């Protein structure tokens, strides 16, 4: 964070100082909400959660080096007391962003936000110091905390913005006004909460509405809902995609023998070949989005292509590929799931598993509302059409819909099985996996299927004793 005195912070957030002997003391380290992340010079933000009250850790964090606590009540140690901690955190982030002078890039979409944000950050870091959202901390708390981690040296601030309703992104853009806004897609994620794709598009488009006239709206030309957002912004519009009308586009898209995408990147200033380290053809769109942002910020096609070809996955459990000593490959994509990302992951599994036996260990896709039955059934059917070797549907009602879709699609359905929970899936796989098999593990975060991937990796690390 840029250095600010406690007196300055109190003025910015409209708070009162309590038990602060010297208001000129500066916050020089990150602003944090987790007591385990406190460093000397930090400001600790005390939130009241369902199970934990941050105020209870006030003395502990000060002893660990925090200069003060941003709190909603006096805590007996140096504190800035405010009526609403979340609003105060947002006000502080807004103040810091205005002082930074960095170019702020914001992105949103129904799927691929975190992977694309990681790609943008890795490309822009080649050009100048870049701060970006860790993981998927993209809400009204995670976003300001990320913005506050920027320093005077930061030139690019890349912020992922999530939404669960109309107005959410508008609020986030008020905290951290972007100059470049990127919308990836409008899909089925959270459709149960929004009520339909039209409502999702309305919410995602709030990002481009917030852009200034000298800004740029980076829009997916391949998604009709996103393409239509061009009329909602006063900023210059840049299209990306495989469409001929895209300013930044891909040609000759293909997958390598290991399932990694390759293509020729075309930008207004030139073209260059890309072969990615990431897995799955869906990353082509993510890479084009990152390329469009980087080109807007002055990077050449060659520089962008090199950075994309060398970029890695920075966030856990997103197409995380690990090969065991016995030759079994585990693809851990268990962080989250929606119909679009499920389809992409299944296609990646098939590409990776050519000539090998493939397993799709799938669970519930959450927040689909009235679309849940049809979408789970469709994913099960797709697994059959793609010739995935075996489907293991894990969990309750939604998993039964996955398995039923596979069964109803054809005789291959006999190769599908419905198990009750993660442990049952682990037991099944440990008994049936053979060297060379490829296993995809994917479900919504609430299902916790990462435990399946971890257990299978531990089995392999133990020498593959359970392999057949």
C-alpha positions as CSV (number, residue, x, y, z in Angstrom):
1,X,0.0,0.0,0.0
2,X,1.1,3.6,-0.5
3,X,2.1,5.1,2.8
4,X,-0.7,6.9,4.6
5,X,-0.9,8.1,8.2
6,X,-3.6,7.0,10.6
7,X,-4.9,10.5,10.7
8,X,-5.2,10.6,6.9
9,X,-7.0,7.3,6.8
10,X,-9.4,8.4,9.6
11,X,-10.2,11.5,7.5
12,X,-10.7,9.5,4.3
13,X,-13.0,6.9,5.9
14,X,-14.9,9.3,8.2
15,X,-13.7,7.5,11.3
16,X,-12.7,8.4,14.8
17,X,-9.4,7.5,16.3
18,X,-9.3,5.5,19.5
19,X,-6.2,4.6,21.7
20,X,-3.9,6.0,19.0
21,X,-1.0,7.9,20.8
22,X,0.5,9.2,17.6
23,X,-1.9,9.7,14.6
24,X,1.1,10.5,12.3
25,X,2.2,6.8,12.4
26,X,1.9,5.4,8.9
27,X,0.4,2.3,7.4
28,X,3.2,1.0,5.1
29,X,2.4,-2.7,4.7
30,X,-0.7,-4.5,3.2
31,X,-4.2,-3.9,4.5
32,X,-5.5,-7.3,5.5
33,X,-8.6,-9.0,7.0
34,X,-6.9,-12.2,8.0
35,X,-4.9,-12.0,11.2
36,X,-2.4,-14.6,9.9
37,X,-1.4,-12.2,7.1
38,X,-0.5,-9.2,9.3
39,X,3.0,-7.7,8.8
40,X,4.7,-4.9,10.7
41,X,3.1,-1.7,9.4
42,X,-0.2,-3.4,8.4
43,X,-3.8,-2.1,8.9
44,X,-6.1,-4.9,10.1
45,X,-9.7,-4.7,9.0
46,X,-12.1,-6.3,11.5
47,X,-15.1,-7.8,9.9
48,X,-17.9,-9.6,11.9
49,X,-18.6,-12.9,10.2
50,X,-21.1,-15.7,10.8
51,X,-18.6,-17.6,12.9
52,X,-15.6,-15.3,13.6
53,X,-15.5,-11.7,14.8
54,X,-12.3,-9.9,13.6
55,X,-12.5,-7.6,16.6
56,X,-11.6,-10.5,18.8
57,X,-8.1,-10.6,17.2
58,X,-7.4,-6.9,17.7
59,X,-4.8,-7.3,20.4
60,X,-3.1,-10.2,18.7
61,X,-2.7,-8.4,15.4
62,X,-1.2,-5.3,17.1
63,X,1.2,-7.5,18.9
64,X,2.1,-9.0,15.5
65,X,2.9,-5.5,14.1
66,X,-0.3,-4.0,12.8
67,X,-0.3,-0.2,13.5
68,X,-4.1,-0.1,14.0
69,X,-7.4,-1.8,13.5
70,X,-10.2,-0.6,11.2
71,X,-13.2,-1.5,13.4
72,X,-16.8,-0.8,14.2
73,X,-16.2,-0.4,17.9
74,X,-13.3,0.4,20.2
75,X,-11.1,-2.6,20.8
76,X,-8.6,-1.5,23.5
77,X,-5.7,-1.1,21.0
78,X,-5.1,1.6,18.3
79,X,-8.1,1.7,16.1
80,X,-10.0,3.8,13.6
81,X,-13.7,3.3,14.4
82,X,-16.3,3.6,11.7
83,X,-20.0,2.9,11.4
84,X,-19.6,0.5,8.5
85,X,-16.2,-1.3,8.0
86,X,-17.0,-2.5,4.5
87,X,-17.9,1.0,3.3
88,X,-14.9,2.4,5.0
89,X,-12.6,-0.1,3.3
90,X,-14.2,0.8,-0.1
91,X,-13.6,4.5,0.6
92,X,-10.0,3.9,1.4
93,X,-9.5,1.9,-1.8
94,X,-11.1,4.7,-3.9
95,X,-8.8,7.2,-2.3
96,X,-5.7,5.2,-2.9
97,X,-6.6,4.3,-6.6
98,X,-7.1,8.1,-7.3
99,X,-3.6,8.8,-6.0
100,X,-1.9,5.9,-7.8
101,X,-1.8,7.0,-11.3
102,X,-1.8,3.4,-12.5
103,X,-3.8,2.2,-15.4
104,X,-6.7,0.2,-14.0
105,X,-7.9,-2.8,-16.0
106,X,-11.2,-4.5,-14.9
107,X,-12.7,-7.7,-16.3
108,X,-15.9,-9.6,-15.8
109,X,-17.8,-12.5,-17.4
110,X,-19.7,-15.7,-16.6
111,X,-16.7,-18.0,-17.0
112,X,-13.0,-17.8,-17.3
113,X,-12.5,-14.6,-15.3
114,X,-9.7,-15.8,-13.0
115,X,-7.8,-17.6,-15.7
116,X,-8.0,-14.6,-18.0
117,X,-7.0,-12.2,-15.2
118,X,-3.9,-14.4,-14.5
119,X,-3.0,-14.3,-18.2
120,X,-3.4,-10.5,-18.4
121,X,-1.2,-10.1,-15.4
122,X,1.5,-12.3,-16.7
123,X,1.6,-10.5,-20.0
124,X,1.5,-7.0,-18.5
125,X,4.3,-7.9,-16.0
126,X,6.6,-8.1,-19.0
127,X,6.0,-4.4,-19.6
128,X,5.7,-2.8,-16.1
129,X,5.0,-3.6,-12.4
130,X,1.5,-5.1,-12.2
131,X,-0.7,-5.8,-9.2
132,X,-3.7,-8.2,-9.8
133,X,-6.5,-9.9,-7.9
134,X,-5.2,-13.0,-6.1
135,X,-7.3,-16.1,-6.8
136,X,-10.9,-15.0,-7.4
137,X,-11.2,-12.4,-4.6
138,X,-13.5,-10.4,-6.8
139,X,-16.2,-9.0,-4.5
140,X,-16.8,-5.9,-2.5
141,X,-14.2,-7.0,0.1
142,X,-11.6,-8.8,-2.0
143,X,-11.5,-6.1,-4.7
144,X,-10.6,-3.1,-2.5
145,X,-8.1,-5.2,-0.6
146,X,-6.4,-5.9,-3.9
147,X,-6.4,-2.3,-4.9
148,X,-4.9,-1.3,-1.6
149,X,-1.9,-3.7,-2.2
150,X,-0.7,-1.5,-5.0
151,X,2.3,0.8,-4.4
152,X,3.8,3.9,-6.0
153,X,5.7,1.6,-8.4
154,X,2.5,-0.1,-9.7
155,X,1.8,0.8,-13.3
156,X,-1.0,-1.7,-14.1
157,X,-3.8,-2.7,-11.7
158,X,-5.8,-5.7,-12.9
159,X,-9.0,-6.3,-11.1
160,X,-11.5,-9.2,-11.5
161,X,-15.1,-8.2,-10.8
162,X,-17.8,-10.7,-9.9
163,X,-21.5,-10.1,-9.6
164,X,-24.5,-11.9,-8.1
165,X,-27.1,-9.3,-9.0
166,X,-27.8,-6.0,-10.9
167,X,-25.8,-3.1,-9.5
168,X,-22.9,-5.2,-8.0
169,X,-20.4,-4.3,-10.8
170,X,-21.5,-0.7,-10.8
171,X,-20.6,-0.5,-7.2
172,X,-17.2,-2.1,-7.7
173,X,-16.4,0.4,-10.6
174,X,-17.3,3.3,-8.3
175,X,-14.7,2.0,-5.8
176,X,-12.0,1.4,-8.5
177,X,-12.9,3.3,-11.7
178,X,-11.3,1.4,-14.7
179,X,-9.9,2.8,-17.9
180,X,-10.0,-0.5,-19.7
181,X,-13.0,-2.8,-19.2
182,X,-13.1,-6.4,-20.5
183,X,-16.3,-8.5,-20.8
184,X,-15.5,-12.2,-21.6
185,X,-18.9,-13.8,-22.0
186,X,-22.5,-14.1,-20.8
187,X,-23.2,-17.7,-19.8
188,X,-25.2,-19.8,-17.3
189,X,-23.2,-19.2,-14.1
190,X,-25.5,-17.9,-11.4
191,X,-28.4,-17.9,-13.8
192,X,-30.6,-19.1,-10.9
193,X,-29.9,-15.9,-9.0
194,X,-30.1,-13.5,-12.0
195,X,-33.2,-15.1,-13.6
196,X,-31.9,-15.3,-17.2
197,X,-29.1,-14.4,-19.6
198,X,-30.6,-11.0,-20.4
199,X,-30.3,-10.1,-16.7
200,X,-26.7,-11.4,-16.6
201,X,-25.9,-9.3,-19.6
202,X,-27.4,-6.3,-18.0
203,X,-25.2,-6.8,-14.9
204,X,-22.0,-7.5,-16.7
205,X,-22.5,-4.5,-19.0
206,X,-22.3,-2.2,-16.1
207,X,-18.6,-2.4,-16.5
208,X,-18.5,-0.8,-19.9
209,X,-21.0,1.8,-18.9
210,X,-18.5,3.0,-16.3
211,X,-15.6,3.5,-18.7
212,X,-14.5,7.1,-19.6
213,X,-14.4,8.4,-23.1
214,X,-10.7,8.0,-23.4
215,X,-11.0,4.4,-22.2
216,X,-11.4,1.1,-24.1
217,X,-14.1,-1.5,-23.9
218,X,-12.7,-4.9,-24.8
219,X,-15.6,-7.1,-26.0
220,X,-16.0,-10.7,-27.1
221,X,-17.1,-10.6,-30.8
222,X,-18.1,-14.3,-30.6
223,X,-20.8,-13.7,-27.9
224,X,-23.9,-11.9,-29.1
225,X,-24.8,-10.7,-25.6
226,X,-21.3,-9.2,-25.1
227,X,-21.1,-7.8,-28.7
228,X,-24.3,-5.9,-28.0
229,X,-22.7,-4.1,-25.1
230,X,-20.9,-1.8,-27.6
231,X,-23.9,0.4,-27.6
232,X,-23.7,0.9,-23.8
233,X,-20.3,2.6,-23.6
234,X,-18.8,5.9,-24.6
235,X,-15.4,4.4,-24.6
236,X,-13.6,3.1,-27.8
237,X,-14.7,-0.5,-28.5
238,X,-12.1,-3.3,-29.3
239,X,-13.4,-6.7,-30.3
240,X,-11.6,-10.0,-29.7
241,X,-12.5,-13.5,-30.9
242,X,-12.4,-15.9,-33.8
243,X,-14.9,-13.8,-35.7
244,X,-13.7,-12.0,-38.9
245,X,-14.9,-8.7,-37.4
246,X,-12.6,-9.1,-34.3
247,X,-9.7,-6.6,-34.0
248,X,-7.7,-9.2,-32.1
249,X,-8.4,-12.7,-33.4
250,X,-7.1,-16.3,-33.7
251,X,-6.5,-18.3,-36.8
252,X,-5.6,-21.9,-37.3
253,X,-6.7,-22.9,-33.8
254,X,-5.7,-26.4,-32.9
255,X,-4.8,-28.6,-29.9
256,X,-1.4,-30.2,-29.5
257,X,-1.2,-33.9,-28.7
258,X,-1.1,-33.0,-25.0
259,X,-4.3,-30.9,-25.2
260,X,-2.7,-27.5,-25.2
261,X,-4.0,-24.8,-27.6
262,X,-2.0,-23.3,-30.4
263,X,-3.0,-20.6,-32.9
264,X,-1.8,-17.6,-34.9
265,X,-2.5,-14.4,-33.0
266,X,-3.6,-11.5,-35.2
267,X,-3.5,-7.9,-33.8
268,X,-3.9,-4.5,-35.6
269,X,-0.1,-4.2,-35.5
270,X,1.0,-7.7,-36.6
271,X,0.7,-11.4,-36.1
272,X,2.6,-14.1,-34.2
273,X,2.3,-17.8,-33.3
274,X,1.2,-18.9,-29.8
275,X,1.4,-22.3,-28.2
276,X,0.1,-22.3,-24.7
277,X,1.1,-24.2,-21.6
278,X,-2.5,-24.2,-20.4
279,X,-4.9,-27.1,-21.3
280,X,-8.1,-26.8,-23.3
281,X,-9.3,-24.9,-26.3
282,X,-11.4,-22.6,-24.2
283,X,-8.2,-20.8,-23.2
284,X,-7.9,-19.5,-26.8
285,X,-10.7,-17.0,-26.0
286,X,-9.1,-16.1,-22.7
287,X,-5.7,-15.6,-24.4
288,X,-7.3,-13.3,-27.1
289,X,-8.9,-11.2,-24.4
290,X,-5.5,-10.8,-22.6
291,X,-3.9,-10.0,-26.0
292,X,-6.5,-7.3,-26.7
293,X,-5.8,-5.7,-23.3
294,X,-2.0,-5.9,-23.8
295,X,-2.2,-4.5,-27.4
296,X,-4.3,-1.6,-26.1
297,X,-1.4,-0.9,-23.6
298,X,1.2,-0.8,-26.3
299,X,2.7,-4.3,-26.5
300,X,3.6,-5.8,-29.9
301,X,2.1,-9.0,-31.3
302,X,5.5,-10.7,-30.8
303,X,5.8,-9.6,-27.2
304,X,2.2,-10.7,-26.4
305,X,2.6,-14.1,-28.1
306,X,5.8,-14.8,-26.2
307,X,4.2,-14.0,-22.9
308,X,1.1,-16.0,-23.6
309,X,3.2,-19.0,-24.7
310,X,5.1,-18.9,-21.4
311,X,2.2,-18.1,-19.1
312,X,1.2,-20.7,-16.4
313,X,-1.9,-21.3,-14.4
314,X,-1.5,-19.1,-11.2
315,X,-4.7,-20.1,-9.4
316,X,-5.3,-23.5,-7.7
317,X,-7.6,-26.2,-9.0
318,X,-8.2,-24.8,-12.4
319,X,-7.2,-27.4,-15.0
320,X,-4.3,-28.2,-12.7
321,X,-2.6,-31.1,-14.5
322,X,-0.3,-33.6,-12.6
323,X,1.1,-36.9,-13.7
324,X,1.6,-39.6,-11.1
325,X,4.7,-41.8,-11.1
326,X,2.6,-44.7,-12.4
327,X,1.5,-42.6,-15.5
328,X,-2.0,-41.7,-14.3
329,X,-2.8,-38.0,-15.1
330,X,-5.0,-36.1,-12.7
331,X,-6.7,-32.9,-14.0
332,X,-7.9,-31.0,-11.0
333,X,-10.5,-28.4,-12.2
334,X,-12.5,-28.6,-9.0
335,X,-12.6,-24.9,-8.0
336,X,-15.9,-24.2,-9.7
337,X,-18.2,-25.3,-12.5
338,X,-21.0,-24.1,-14.8
339,X,-22.3,-25.6,-18.0
340,X,-19.9,-23.7,-20.2
341,X,-16.8,-24.6,-18.2
342,X,-18.0,-28.2,-17.9
343,X,-18.2,-28.6,-21.6
344,X,-14.8,-27.0,-22.1
345,X,-13.2,-29.3,-19.5
346,X,-14.7,-32.4,-21.1
347,X,-13.4,-31.5,-24.5
348,X,-10.0,-30.8,-23.0
349,X,-10.1,-34.2,-21.2
350,X,-10.8,-35.9,-24.5
351,X,-8.0,-34.0,-26.3
352,X,-5.5,-34.9,-23.6
353,X,-6.6,-38.5,-23.4
354,X,-6.2,-39.6,-27.1
355,X,-5.2,-43.2,-27.0
356,X,-5.7,-43.4,-23.2
357,X,-8.6,-44.3,-21.0
358,X,-10.5,-41.2,-19.7
359,X,-12.5,-40.6,-16.6
360,X,-14.8,-37.7,-15.9
361,X,-15.5,-37.3,-12.1
362,X,-18.2,-34.7,-12.0
363,X,-20.5,-33.2,-9.4
364,X,-23.1,-30.5,-9.0
365,X,-23.2,-27.3,-10.9
366,X,-24.7,-24.8,-8.4
367,X,-27.0,-21.8,-8.8
368,X,-28.7,-22.9,-12.1
369,X,-32.2,-22.5,-10.8
370,X,-34.9,-23.9,-13.1
371,X,-32.2,-24.8,-15.7
372,X,-30.5,-27.3,-13.3
373,X,-32.0,-30.5,-14.5
374,X,-31.6,-29.8,-18.2
375,X,-28.0,-28.5,-17.9
376,X,-26.9,-31.5,-15.8
377,X,-28.6,-33.9,-18.2
378,X,-26.9,-32.2,-21.1
379,X,-23.4,-32.5,-19.6
380,X,-24.0,-36.2,-19.0
381,X,-25.1,-36.6,-22.7
382,X,-22.1,-34.6,-23.9
383,X,-19.7,-37.0,-22.1
384,X,-21.2,-39.8,-24.1
385,X,-21.0,-38.0,-27.4
386,X,-17.3,-37.1,-26.7
387,X,-16.6,-40.8,-25.9
388,X,-15.3,-40.1,-22.4
389,X,-14.3,-43.5,-21.1
390,X,-16.2,-43.4,-17.8
391,X,-18.4,-40.9,-16.0
392,X,-18.4,-40.9,-12.2
393,X,-21.2,-38.7,-11.0
394,X,-20.7,-37.7,-7.4
395,X,-23.3,-36.4,-5.0
396,X,-27.1,-36.2,-4.7
397,X,-29.9,-35.2,-7.1
398,X,-27.8,-33.2,-9.5
399,X,-25.3,-36.1,-9.9
400,X,-28.1,-38.5,-10.6
401,X,-29.2,-36.2,-13.4
402,X,-25.7,-36.3,-14.9
403,X,-25.7,-40.1,-14.8
404,X,-29.2,-40.3,-16.2
405,X,-28.3,-38.0,-19.1
406,X,-25.3,-40.3,-19.9
407,X,-27.5,-43.4,-19.7
408,X,-30.2,-42.0,-21.8
409,X,-27.8,-40.9,-24.5
410,X,-26.9,-44.4,-25.5
411,X,-25.5,-47.8,-24.5
412,X,-22.3,-46.1,-23.3
413,X,-24.4,-45.1,-20.3
414,X,-23.5,-48.4,-18.8
415,X,-20.0,-47.0,-18.4
416,X,-21.4,-44.3,-16.1
417,X,-21.9,-44.6,-12.3
418,X,-23.5,-42.6,-9.6
419,X,-21.7,-42.5,-6.2
420,X,-22.9,-40.9,-3.1
421,X,-19.9,-38.7,-2.1
422,X,-16.2,-37.9,-2.6
423,X,-15.0,-40.9,-0.5
424,X,-17.0,-43.3,-2.6
425,X,-15.5,-41.8,-5.7
426,X,-12.0,-42.1,-4.2
427,X,-12.6,-45.8,-3.3
428,X,-13.9,-46.6,-6.8
429,X,-11.0,-44.9,-8.6
430,X,-8.3,-46.4,-6.4
431,X,-9.6,-49.8,-7.2
432,X,-10.0,-49.3,-11.0
433,X,-7.4,-46.8,-12.2
434,X,-4.7,-48.2,-14.5
435,X,-1.4,-46.6,-15.5
436,X,-1.9,-44.1,-18.4
437,X,-5.5,-43.2,-17.4
438,X,-6.5,-39.5,-17.5
439,X,-8.9,-38.3,-14.7
440,X,-10.8,-35.0,-14.8
441,X,-12.3,-33.8,-11.5
442,X,-14.8,-31.0,-11.7
443,X,-17.8,-29.6,-9.8
444,X,-18.9,-26.4,-8.1
445,X,-16.8,-25.3,-5.2
446,X,-19.4,-26.3,-2.6
447,X,-19.1,-30.0,-3.5
448,X,-15.4,-30.1,-2.4
449,X,-14.2,-32.5,-5.1
450,X,-10.7,-31.3,-4.8
451,X,-10.4,-33.9,-2.1
452,X,-10.8,-36.6,-4.8
453,X,-7.9,-35.2,-6.8
454,X,-5.7,-34.8,-3.7
455,X,-6.4,-38.4,-2.6
456,X,-5.5,-39.8,-6.0
457,X,-2.3,-37.8,-6.1
458,X,-1.4,-39.1,-2.6
459,X,-2.1,-42.6,-3.8
460,X,0.3,-42.0,-6.7
461,X,3.0,-40.5,-4.4
462,X,2.8,-43.6,-2.3
463,X,4.1,-45.6,-5.2
464,X,0.9,-46.4,-7.1
465,X,0.2,-49.4,-4.9
466,X,-3.5,-49.2,-5.7
467,X,-3.1,-49.1,-9.5
468,X,-4.2,-52.0,-11.5
